[in-house]
Amino acid sequence: MKKLGLIVMFSLLLALGLWAAGAEAIVQVKETILRDQPSFTGKTLGVLKYGAKVSVLEEKSGWARVSAEAGKLQGWVHGSSITKKAVALSSQGGSGTGASSSEVSLAGKGFNAQVEAQYRSQNAALDFAAIDAMEKIRFKPEELKAFLADGGILPKGGI
């Protein structure tokens, strides 16, 4: 009887784990990098754009191994870049302190060229030179790994 109970419990846990791992999720940021390992320094395998649907295959230390584009792409994305929840917006009136549905939509899509152009035109007195220069900076994963190692910084899950 004990064996049967253990087998049933194990089967339920296995089924629950498979159900959770096969969950659908949506990319909730402008774009996220698909990597070969659960680390920001992992090799880039591809890029997933806002709204892309993925299947979560596994979760580990804040990262999710996902399958996208009908299984053509598989790799790791940081858990903060995807969501398993649907975003529900309300058009109900309120105190006026919340964000409008267009603001929420733009926030999910990121600060794109169109939004930036509109913001620049409304704030002509601001100097964007420093921001433009920062946006052009790119680091190779090897450089980032060396920087972290030299500084004695070990992120969760290693580098």
N, CA, C and O of each residue as an XYZ file, in Angstrom:
636
protein
N       0.825     -1.200      0.000
C       0.000      0.000      0.000
C       0.864      1.257      0.000
O       0.559      2.230     -0.690
N       1.961      1.231      0.790
C       2.853      2.376      0.827
C       3.477      2.627     -0.550
O       3.613      3.769     -0.989
N       3.860      1.513     -1.230
C       4.460      1.653     -2.547
C       3.478      2.301     -3.520
O       3.857      3.172     -4.303
N       2.237      1.882     -3.471
C       1.224      2.439     -4.362
C       1.033      3.927     -4.083
O       0.908      4.725     -5.011
N       1.011      4.295     -2.811
C       0.872      5.702     -2.438
C       2.046      6.534     -2.929
O       1.862      7.651     -3.412
N       3.257      5.989     -2.804
C       4.445      6.697     -3.286
C       4.432      6.822     -4.798
O       4.808      7.862     -5.339
N       4.010      5.790     -5.474
C       3.949      5.834     -6.940
C       2.937      6.882     -7.388
O       3.211      7.643     -8.316
N       1.784      6.932     -6.750
C       0.754      7.916     -7.098
C       1.280      9.328     -6.832
O       1.113     10.224     -7.659
N       1.915      9.521     -5.672
C       2.440     10.847     -5.330
C       3.530     11.259     -6.316
O       3.550     12.401     -6.775
N       4.422     10.353     -6.640
C       5.482     10.644     -7.603
C       4.899     11.000     -8.969
O       5.355     11.939     -9.622
N       3.897     10.248     -9.392
C       3.245     10.509    -10.691
C       2.599     11.880    -10.720
O       2.690     12.596    -11.717
N       1.943     12.249     -9.619
C       1.312     13.568     -9.548
C       2.353     14.681     -9.589
O       2.172     15.681    -10.284
N       3.440     14.506     -8.844
C       4.506     15.512     -8.855
C       5.151     15.631    -10.234
O       5.459     16.734    -10.685
N       5.352     14.514    -10.890
C       5.922     14.523    -12.226
C       4.989     15.232    -13.208
O       5.435     16.046    -14.016
N       3.709     14.923    -13.136
C       2.724     15.566    -14.019
C       2.659     17.064    -13.758
O       2.578     17.858    -14.695
N       2.694     17.453    -12.482
C       2.665     18.872    -12.134
C       3.914     19.585    -12.659
O       3.821     20.701    -13.170
N       5.062     18.956    -12.537
C       6.303     19.532    -13.039
C       6.287     19.684    -14.545
O       6.731     20.705    -15.070
N       5.782     18.682    -15.247
C       5.685     18.770    -16.706
C       4.697     19.847    -17.117
O       4.937     20.562    -18.090
N       3.587     19.976    -16.391
C       2.595     21.008    -16.705
C       3.199     22.394    -16.512
O       3.021     23.274    -17.354
N       3.914     22.588    -15.402
C       4.506     23.894    -15.118
C       5.598     24.215    -16.136
O       5.701     25.352    -16.598
N       6.410     23.223    -16.487
C       7.502     23.455    -17.419
C       6.998     23.740    -18.825
O       7.655     24.468    -19.569
N       5.852     23.190    -19.210
C       5.330     23.390    -20.547
C       4.448     24.613    -20.662
O       3.730     24.763    -21.650
N       4.485     25.484    -19.683
C       3.620     26.659    -19.672
C       3.990     27.612    -20.795
O       5.152     27.731    -21.183
N       2.979     28.280    -21.299
C       3.186     29.306    -22.318
C       3.534     30.614    -21.623
O       3.060     30.879    -20.518
N       4.346     31.419    -22.258
C       4.711     32.739    -21.739
C       4.836     33.696    -22.926
O       4.886     33.280    -24.083
N       4.884     34.982    -22.603
C       4.988     36.025    -23.616
C       6.141     36.956    -23.260
O       6.331     37.303    -22.094
N       6.900     37.353    -24.260
C       7.987     38.310    -24.043
C       7.347     39.651    -23.703
O       6.516     40.159    -24.456
N       7.742     40.224    -22.557
C       7.117     41.462    -22.083
C       8.032     42.681    -22.160
O       7.696     43.744    -21.638
N       9.173     42.535    -22.800
C      10.098     43.653    -22.986
C      10.292     43.881    -24.482
O       9.912     43.042    -25.300
N      10.886     45.019    -24.834
C      11.069     45.364    -26.248
C      11.740     44.223    -27.001
O      11.287     43.822    -28.073
N      12.818     43.708    -26.434
C      13.476     42.530    -26.980
C      14.316     41.891    -25.890
O      14.772     42.558    -24.961
N      14.513     40.588    -26.019
C      15.339     39.868    -25.061
C      16.248     38.924    -25.825
O      15.889     38.407    -26.884
N      17.415     38.712    -25.276
C      18.403     37.860    -25.941
C      18.221     36.410    -25.495
O      18.124     36.119    -24.302
N      18.177     35.525    -26.458
C      18.118     34.090    -26.223
C      19.562     33.604    -26.124
O      20.345     33.790    -27.055
N      19.915     32.983    -25.000
C      21.309     32.612    -24.745
C      21.483     31.107    -24.639
O      20.518     30.372    -24.433
N      22.728     30.655    -24.781
C      23.013     29.222    -24.736
C      23.109     28.667    -23.321
O      23.144     27.451    -23.135
N      23.152     29.543    -22.325
C      23.212     29.116    -20.928
C      22.499     30.155    -20.067
O      22.327     31.293    -20.503
N      22.086     29.796    -18.870
C      21.366     30.744    -18.009
C      22.293     31.766    -17.364
O      22.525     31.735    -16.155
N      22.822     32.673    -18.185
C      23.756     33.694    -17.729
C      23.743     34.844    -18.716
O      23.599     34.633    -19.920
N      23.896     36.076    -18.207
C      23.941     37.238    -19.082
C      25.162     37.219    -19.983
O      25.223     37.966    -20.960
N      26.123     36.385    -19.670
C      27.326     36.299    -20.490
C      27.282     35.118    -21.452
O      28.263     34.842    -22.142
N      26.155     34.424    -21.500
C      26.024     33.296    -22.418
C      26.026     33.750    -23.868
O      25.687     34.893    -24.173
N      26.405     32.852    -24.747
C      26.449     33.134    -26.181
C      25.045     33.454    -26.686
O      24.078     32.797    -26.302
N      24.938     34.459    -27.545
C      23.660     34.859    -28.120
C      23.242     33.877    -29.208
O      23.984     33.627    -30.159
N      22.036     33.323    -29.049
C      21.490     32.403    -30.043
C      20.452     33.073    -30.933
O      20.184     32.622    -32.047
N      19.880     34.145    -30.430
C      18.850     34.853    -31.178
C      18.250     35.953    -30.327
O      18.644     36.155    -29.178
N      17.287     36.664    -30.906
C      16.605     37.750    -30.208
C      15.102     37.524    -30.328
O      14.592     37.235    -31.411
N      14.402     37.657    -29.212
C      12.947     37.543    -29.206
C      12.374     38.927    -28.968
O      12.843     39.658    -28.096
N      11.367     39.284    -29.737
C      10.758     40.614    -29.671
C       9.527     40.613    -28.769
O       8.968     39.566    -28.445
N       9.126     41.812    -28.379
C       7.942     42.029    -27.554
C       6.736     41.295    -28.146
O       6.453     41.396    -29.340
N       6.043     40.565    -27.296
C       4.831     39.864    -27.712
C       5.048     38.467    -28.245
O       4.080     37.748    -28.490
N       6.308     38.055    -28.432
C       6.587     36.706    -28.939
C       6.120     35.675    -27.921
O       6.346     35.829    -26.721
N       5.471     34.628    -28.404
C       5.009     33.549    -27.533
C       6.094     32.487    -27.452
O       6.695     32.110    -28.458
N       6.334     32.010    -26.232
C       7.338     30.976    -25.997
C       6.755     29.887    -25.112
O       5.801     30.118    -24.370
N       7.335     28.706    -25.198
C       7.004     27.613    -24.283
C       8.142     27.484    -23.289
O       9.305     27.375    -23.677
N       7.811     27.496    -22.014
C       8.827     27.371    -20.973
C       9.121     25.893    -20.771
O       8.235     25.124    -20.395
N      10.369     25.493    -21.021
C      10.777     24.103    -20.911
C      11.355     23.772    -19.543
O      11.232     22.649    -19.052
N      11.995     24.782    -18.932
C      12.689     24.560    -17.658
C      12.943     25.915    -17.009
O      13.062     26.925    -17.703
N      13.025     25.940    -15.699
C      13.353     27.170    -14.978
C      14.512     26.887    -14.031
O      14.565     25.845    -13.378
N      15.455     27.860    -13.971
C      16.651     27.649    -13.147
C      17.227     28.999    -12.736
O      17.602     29.799    -13.594
N      17.301     29.256    -11.456
C      17.955     30.440    -10.892
C      17.528     31.750    -11.554
O      18.368     32.588    -11.882
N      16.228     31.921    -11.748
C      15.726     33.160    -12.323
C      15.749     33.197    -13.838
O      15.404     34.217    -14.435
N      16.142     32.120    -14.461
C      16.195     32.019    -15.916
C      15.192     30.981    -16.388
O      14.801     30.096    -15.626
N      14.777     31.089    -17.637
C      13.857     30.109    -18.217
C      14.432     29.617    -19.544
O      14.837     30.406    -20.397
N      14.457     28.299    -19.691
C      14.830     27.720    -20.989
C      13.540     27.647    -21.782
O      12.567     27.028    -21.350
N      13.537     28.278    -22.938
C      12.310     28.398    -23.710
C      12.490     27.873    -25.127
O      13.601     27.741    -25.642
N      11.353     27.583    -25.726
C      11.284     27.203    -27.128
C      10.415     28.245    -27.813
O       9.348     28.599    -27.311
N      10.871     28.737    -28.960
C      10.125     29.773    -29.677
C      10.089     29.438    -31.168
O      10.809     28.564    -31.650
N       9.234     30.160    -31.871
C       9.095     29.999    -33.316
C       8.899     28.540    -33.694
O       9.643     27.979    -34.498
N       7.875     27.941    -33.092
C       7.496     26.545    -33.372
C       8.662     25.580    -33.155
O       8.828     24.618    -33.905
N       9.460     25.841    -32.132
C      10.558     24.951    -31.789
C      11.842     25.200    -32.552
O      12.834     24.511    -32.314
N      11.858     26.175    -33.473
C      13.067     26.454    -34.256
C      14.160     27.081    -33.404
O      15.346     26.906    -33.687
N      13.769     27.815    -32.357
C      14.723     28.456    -31.461
C      14.552     27.900    -30.056
O      13.430     27.790    -29.564
N      15.642     27.554    -29.418
C      15.617     27.146    -28.014
C      16.811     27.752    -27.322
O      17.912     27.797    -27.871
N      16.583     28.219    -26.107
C      17.672     28.788    -25.338
C      17.148     29.379    -24.044
O      15.998     29.152    -23.668
N      17.994     30.137    -23.367
C      17.686     30.704    -22.060
C      17.410     32.197    -22.167
O      18.126     32.920    -22.860
N      16.366     32.657    -21.475
C      16.073     34.078    -21.331
C      15.906     34.369    -19.845
O      15.512     33.494    -19.075
N      16.207     35.595    -19.450
C      16.023     35.941    -18.047
C      14.530     35.972    -17.748
O      13.741     36.448    -18.564
N      14.143     35.468    -16.586
C      12.740     35.380    -16.206
C      12.015     36.710    -16.186
O      10.796     36.751    -16.350
N      12.746     37.806    -15.987
C      12.101     39.115    -15.931
C      11.634     39.591    -17.306
O      10.862     40.545    -17.402
N      12.093     38.940    -18.358
C      11.717     39.383    -19.702
C      10.481     38.679    -20.245
O      10.001     39.023    -21.326
N       9.959     37.699    -19.513
C       8.756     37.002    -19.956
C       7.708     37.010    -18.852
O       8.021     37.208    -17.678
N       6.470     36.793    -19.246
C       5.393     36.697    -18.268
C       4.436     35.590    -18.671
O       4.191     35.357    -19.854
N       3.906     34.917    -17.671
C       2.901     33.879    -17.913
C       1.496     34.440    -17.711
O       0.499     33.756    -17.943
N       1.438     35.691    -17.278
C       0.152     36.327    -17.007
C      -0.270     37.196    -18.182
O       0.567     37.774    -18.876
N      -1.568     37.279    -18.393
C      -2.098     38.191    -19.404
C      -2.229     39.569    -18.772
O      -2.593     39.692    -17.602
N      -1.935     40.595    -19.544
C      -2.063     41.959    -19.046
C      -3.458     42.449    -19.393
O      -3.851     42.457    -20.559
N      -4.200     42.856    -18.377
C      -5.558     43.345    -18.596
C      -5.597     44.833    -18.292
O      -5.281     45.262    -17.182
N      -5.984     45.610    -19.284
C      -6.100     47.049    -19.099
C      -7.558     47.397    -18.880
O      -8.452     46.743    -19.417
N      -7.788     48.411    -18.102
C      -9.143     48.855    -17.838
C      -9.324     50.270    -18.340
O      -8.446     51.116    -18.171
N     -10.463     50.527    -18.958
C     -10.752     51.882    -19.429
C     -11.638     52.613    -18.431
O     -12.206     53.658    -18.750
N     -11.758     52.074    -17.235
C     -12.573     52.689    -16.198
C     -11.938     53.992    -15.751
O     -10.714     54.117    -15.722
N     -12.768     54.957    -15.403
C     -12.259     56.225    -14.883
C     -11.625     56.016    -13.528
O     -11.889     55.025    -12.848
N     -10.792     56.954    -13.144
C     -10.123     56.830    -11.857
C      -9.714     58.191    -11.366
O     -10.277     59.209    -11.770
N      -8.741     58.206    -10.500
C      -8.290     59.456     -9.905
C      -7.395     60.262    -10.832
O      -7.052     61.404    -10.527
N      -7.008     59.670    -11.976
C      -6.136     60.383    -12.898
C      -4.665     60.218    -12.570
O      -3.823     60.838    -13.219
N      -4.331     59.403    -11.586
C      -2.925     59.210    -11.220
C      -2.329     57.967    -11.859
O      -1.119     57.758    -11.769
N      -3.141     57.136    -12.501
C      -2.633     55.924    -13.130
C      -2.155     56.188    -14.538
O      -2.260     57.305    -15.046
N      -1.627     55.152    -15.167
C      -1.153     55.259    -16.545
C      -2.298     54.955    -17.499
O      -3.161     54.128    -17.208
N      -2.296     55.631    -18.638
C      -3.301     55.357    -19.661
C      -2.952     54.058    -20.361
O      -1.832     53.565    -20.226
N      -3.889     53.499    -21.104
C      -3.618     52.243    -21.805
C      -2.516     52.430    -22.848
O      -1.731     51.510    -23.075
N      -2.441     53.598    -23.487
C      -1.368     53.825    -24.462
C      -0.011     53.914    -23.765
O       0.995     53.455    -24.306
N       0.023     54.505    -22.563
C       1.277     54.573    -21.806
C       1.728     53.180    -21.380
O       2.917     52.865    -21.436
N       0.787     52.352    -20.957
C       1.123     50.982    -20.560
C       1.641     50.207    -21.770
O       2.613     49.459    -21.665
N       0.995     50.388    -22.910
C       1.423     49.713    -24.128
C       2.832     50.147    -24.525
O       3.669     49.310    -24.864
N       3.094     51.444    -24.485
C       4.425     51.950    -24.827
C       5.474     51.453    -23.842
O       6.594     51.128    -24.237
N       5.122     51.392    -22.572
C       6.074     50.914    -21.565
C       6.474     49.479    -21.849
O       7.637     49.115    -21.679
N       5.525     48.659    -22.280
C       5.834     47.269    -22.615
C       6.700     47.145    -23.845
O       7.519     46.231    -23.941
N       6.528     48.055    -24.789
C       7.273     47.989    -26.042
C       8.646     48.639    -25.938
O       9.519     48.378    -26.766
N       8.841     49.462    -24.955
C      10.128     50.113    -24.804
C      10.136     51.489    -25.425
O       9.156     51.929    -26.026
N      11.246     52.149    -25.269
C      11.416     53.521    -25.739
C      11.908     53.445    -27.174
O      13.109     53.561    -27.419
N      10.993     53.249    -28.141
C      11.387     53.063    -29.534
C      11.674     54.401    -30.222
O      11.523     55.463    -29.617
N      12.089     54.338    -31.487
C      12.483     55.545    -32.226
C      11.338     56.547    -32.336
O      11.553     57.754    -32.225
N      10.132     56.049    -32.552
C       8.976     56.946    -32.690
C       8.698     57.669    -31.368
O       8.465     58.878    -31.361
N       8.720     56.952    -30.277
C       8.487     57.550    -28.962
C       9.599     58.537    -28.644
O       9.343     59.621    -28.119
N      10.841     58.160    -28.963
C      11.971     59.049    -28.698
C      11.842     60.345    -29.499
O      12.083     61.428    -28.966
N      11.465     60.241    -30.775
C      11.318     61.441    -31.616
C      10.249     62.367    -31.048
O      10.419     63.586    -31.024
N       9.156     61.781    -30.596
C       8.076     62.594    -30.012
C       8.563     63.264    -28.727
O       8.298     64.446    -28.510
N       9.267     62.524    -27.878
C       9.769     63.069    -26.624
C      10.778     64.194    -26.882
O      10.751     65.229    -26.215
N      11.661     63.979    -27.855
C      12.657     65.001    -28.200
C      11.979     66.280    -28.683
O      12.395     67.381    -28.323
N      10.926     66.132    -29.504
C      10.248     67.319    -30.030
C       9.532     68.084    -28.919
O       9.396     69.306    -28.994
N       9.074     67.371    -27.893
C       8.384     68.020    -26.778
C       9.359     68.572    -25.745
O       8.967     69.358    -24.883
N      10.632     68.164    -25.825
C      11.649     68.589    -24.859
C      12.907     69.040    -25.593
O      14.001     68.527    -25.355
N      12.733     70.003    -26.485
C      13.815     70.455    -27.358
C      15.014     71.021    -26.588
O      16.130     71.010    -27.106
N      14.806     71.505    -25.386
C      15.890     72.117    -24.618
C      16.826     71.080    -23.981
O      17.911     71.433    -23.521
N      16.424     69.827    -23.952
C      17.264     68.797    -23.344
C      18.382     68.376    -24.287
O      18.200     68.342    -25.504
N      19.555     68.052    -23.709
C      20.706     67.608    -24.483
C      20.783     66.081    -24.392
O      20.987     65.530    -23.310
N      20.622     65.413    -25.512
C      20.598     63.952    -25.545
C      21.936     63.348    -25.964
O      22.016     62.138    -26.173
N      22.984     64.152    -26.091
C      24.274     63.668    -26.591
C      24.832     62.531    -25.733
O      25.318     61.538    -26.274
N      24.771     62.661    -24.411
C      25.313     61.624    -23.519
C      24.520     60.324    -23.665
O      25.097     59.236    -23.670
N      23.218     60.440    -23.782
C      22.374     59.243    -23.946
C      22.666     58.582    -25.281
O      22.799     57.361    -25.353
N      22.768     59.380    -26.342
C      23.077     58.833    -27.660
C      24.416     58.096    -27.642
O      24.546     57.037    -28.257
N      25.411     58.646    -26.943
C      26.724     58.008    -26.857
C      26.639     56.685    -26.090
O      27.254     55.697    -26.491
N      25.877     56.662    -24.987
C      25.739     55.430    -24.197
C      25.039     54.328    -24.986
O      25.384     53.154    -24.849
N      24.071     54.691    -25.800
C      23.340     53.696    -26.580
C      24.221     53.003    -27.607
O      23.891     51.908    -28.063
N      25.334     53.620    -27.976
C      26.244     53.044    -28.970
C      27.265     52.097    -28.352
O      27.949     51.377    -29.081
N      27.383     52.080    -27.040
C      28.375     51.244    -26.363
C      27.932     49.781    -26.424
O      26.793     49.452    -26.090
N      28.838     48.917    -26.850
C      28.586     47.479    -26.917
C      29.766     46.751    -26.279
O      30.916     47.157    -26.448
N      29.484     45.692    -25.557
C      30.518     44.876    -24.934
C      30.382     43.447    -25.415
O      29.272     42.935    -25.565
N      31.496     42.816    -25.652
C      31.508     41.396    -25.999
C      31.354     40.609    -24.700
O      31.820     41.057    -23.652
N      30.708     39.446    -24.754
C      30.548     38.633    -23.535
C      31.876     38.345    -22.840
O      31.931     38.300    -21.611
N      32.948     38.151    -23.612
C      34.258     37.854    -23.014
C      34.756     39.050    -22.190
O      35.337     38.874    -21.119
N      34.520     40.275    -22.704
C      34.925     41.476    -21.977
C      34.133     41.614    -20.680
O      34.683     41.982    -19.642
N      32.859     41.319    -20.749
C      32.009     41.398    -19.558
C      32.443     40.375    -18.512
O      32.499     40.686    -17.323
N      32.749     39.155    -18.954
C      33.207     38.111    -18.031
C      34.508     38.536    -17.347
O      34.663     38.362    -16.138
N      35.431     39.089    -18.116
C      36.715     39.529    -17.556
C      36.503     40.649    -16.548
O      37.133     40.655    -15.491
N      35.630     41.590    -16.861
C      35.331     42.697    -15.958
C      34.762     42.171    -14.635
O      35.192     42.591    -13.560
N      33.806     41.262    -14.718
C      33.202     40.705    -13.506
C      34.235     39.925    -12.692
O      34.288     40.047    -11.468
N      35.048     39.131    -13.370
C      36.067     38.350    -12.661
C      37.093     39.243    -11.997
O      37.474     38.994    -10.854
N      37.553     40.286    -12.693
C      38.524     41.222    -12.131
C      37.979     41.937    -10.896
O      38.723     42.242     -9.964
N      36.682     42.199    -10.900
C      36.056     42.887     -9.775
C      35.602     41.954     -8.673
O      35.081     42.400     -7.651
N      35.799     40.642     -8.879
C      35.387     39.670     -7.872
C      33.869     39.562     -7.758
O      33.345     39.212     -6.700
N      33.171     39.860     -8.840
C      31.711     39.816     -8.833
C      31.274     38.482     -9.406
O      31.602     38.161    -10.548
N      30.547     37.709     -8.639
C      30.043     36.428     -9.098
C      28.518     36.452     -9.049
O      27.931     36.270     -7.982
N      27.870     36.675    -10.198
C      26.410     36.683    -10.230
C      25.838     35.320     -9.867
O      26.524     34.304     -9.975
N      24.579     35.300     -9.435
C      23.903     34.040     -9.140
C      23.995     33.138    -10.358
O      23.724     33.578    -11.476
N      24.367     31.901    -10.160
C      24.470     30.966    -11.260
C      25.833     30.988    -11.937
O      26.076     30.193    -12.845
N      26.728     31.877    -11.518
C      28.078     31.959    -12.075
C      28.146     32.811    -13.317
O      27.135     33.341    -13.778
N      29.344     32.939    -13.859
C      29.529     33.737    -15.083
C      29.951     32.856    -16.230
O      30.155     33.345    -17.341
